[in-house]
Amino acid sequence: MTRKVTRAGSISRRRLLTTASGGAVLAASPFRINLLQAQEAPIKIGFPVPLTGPYGAEAQDQVRAGQLAVAQFNDAGGLNGRKAELVVRDDKLNPGEAATRTLELVEKEKVNFVVGSLSAAVQLAINNVTKERGIIFNSISQSDAINEAADFSKYTFHEALNPHMTAGAVGRYAFANFGKKVAFLTADYAYGHEMVRGFLEVGKQFNIENLGDIRHPLGTTDYSTLLPRLQALKPDILCISNFGRDQQIVLKQATDFGVKKSIQIIAPLLSHASRVAAGAQAFEGVVGGCSFYWGIEDKFASTKAFNDAFRKMYDGKLPTDYGALGYGGVRTVLEAVKNAGTVETDKVVAALEALKYDYYKGPQYYRKCDHQSVQSVLVIKSKSKDMKNDSDVFEVLSTEEPSEKNLRTCEALGHRS
Amino acid sequence: MAGLSLDLIALQLFAGLALGAIYVLFAIGLSLIFGMLTVVNFAHGAFYMVGAYVGLYLISLGGNFWLCLVAVPLVIGLFGLAVERLLIRPLYGRGIDYPLLLTFGLSYVMVECVRIAFGKTGYPFDTPEILQGAVNIGVGYFPLYRLFVIGATAAVLLALWLFLERTSFGLIIRAGARDPQIVRVLGVDISRVWLIVFGIGTAIAGFAGLLAAPLQGVIPEMGGTILAEAFVVTVVGGMGSIGGAVLAGLLVGVVISMTSLFAPEMAKVSIFALMAIVLIVRPQGFFGRAGLLS
């Protein structure tokens, strides 16, 4: 984290003194020249993410990578010398908090763009604010609803994958390889529901047999009473759709219960940060999807370049999946600004729509009707052996190439074709 | 859903008892402290969490899990002694709200300190090697480690019972719980008794935290959820009753497990429904003494 949130109206005497003396030093120093050069205000990108709470690990990585994109833009000279700045806020994984912070970013900080969020529900709250104010919002978290006509506006972009694409890719791989009898264990909120819908949709093509769907509340810490029931159903595949700490605990306990002996566990999304937090044992052998894995650097020059830049900025650390989304979300907006030659919203929207880009994971573009980023989905498996470094946690089993075929059609989403 | 068999119901019942064992272990410390000191210890969850972190730290220094089983209760118990002596003791005789507010605040301080020292994100905590895997218990496979937790809980209960019922110090503790005034008149230093009871209560909390770590990993907020559930257990069992905490803990485990079988969405609510029913029928809980809070 690079920026502390100071509460409005709580400027203490000490802070005032620090600021004043800082200003005095600055005025007398050679930095003054820089200040005079950059007379125009910086391009501000608001970045609300859940720094505190169960998704904190992922959110911190989003910020790190977002900062990298800004630094690269500034090092390359910005927009004719005009620099960019990331204004980070903690949305605490709460839609109300996120709406307030976003409003504050727009009204007080006068941000030009908003990028961020890490929750199916929270991004809709942010989107509500930005679409009303006519500010571009690039969401870097999974959601199906954000593509739909009811929530969409021309200012809404979606750099992340959506559940339909993710569950589709994982389902196509798993149902073809592991069997047709499937049981579900699902976090009881939008994310879980959208994922299961995605799996059942793609399951139709494979004639899967749905043995049942057990729902658990968000933030469950003990699954011992649900696992025997699921084992008794004797599925080939147990599909667990939850995220963050829930995913860490359930995989740990499923391992203890010996579920993996006879059943293949799959998850729509395997989070790199969660895998590191839960350890190799718990995730071993689990198959799931992701938008990015650093290991594809032998395949794409852009991945290699992104990894190297990230390593250089953060002492050899490698970026995670959600980190990469933070990078992609900010970089696409800044590249569009460069292409448009201005920060004017309508021109940047047009530049984003025209973008064909490859910044970190191979080719991508925003589909015209819903501004969903058409991109590859990786199907990965968690490993526990032969790891070369701390970040060497997954093996890429297959890659679903970017294709509009894997998205819901524009008509199905309620957009006029 | 298909697949409902007698074996499954038996296994589910067993899972409930195993889950209940963790509640019991957590709630007896809470109940012990309340029964003897009439202190509602809101920091109990924080002691539990710190217990898990101390275990994590000792293992990272090269210790093993078995050593932690002894070392963690000692460390947390000593910490508990210090908290009682320095923070809680000045508040005796000022009504029940004072220590309640103090421990409530203390829990926030402890969680925040752990966040600063160990970071906001959790750590994995591997199950000790010889307790890994599942064993056949006749009706199905059950994780060996959870069986170990049941055993450890039983051992702690037995030790506590022997201590309270069979030692002269235990006699003083029981007398002190009933009438501190008389005990004091008899020449017993009652504040020393309270100090030790608080130490034992927190030591058990730390022990419970260590046992829970291999089940769900370690995170600064881990004490919060179980504290809410443990209060249900102590209220159902009767505030201050150790026997009540044992019975209610197991019952809560079984209720959660049986609702999970038939209506998993209701599992979380079911224990609060249980609490409401018990409170309507028997406001003081199973074995509670009326009037402790007044």
Interface residues (C-beta under 8 A of the other chain):
Chain A: T52 G56 A57 D188 L211 G212 I214 R215 H216 P217 G219 T220 T221 D222 S224 T225 L226 P228 R229 Q231 A232 L233 K234 R245 Q248 I249 K252 Q253 D256 F257 G258 A273 A277 A278 G279 Q281 A282
Chain B: M1 A2 G3 L4 S5 L8 L11 Q12 A15 G16 A18 L19 K120 T121 G122 Y123 P124 D126 T127 Q132 G133 A134 G140 Y141 F142 P143 Y145 R146 L215 Q216 G217 I219 M222 T225 I226 I256 S257 S260 L261 P264 E265 A267 K268
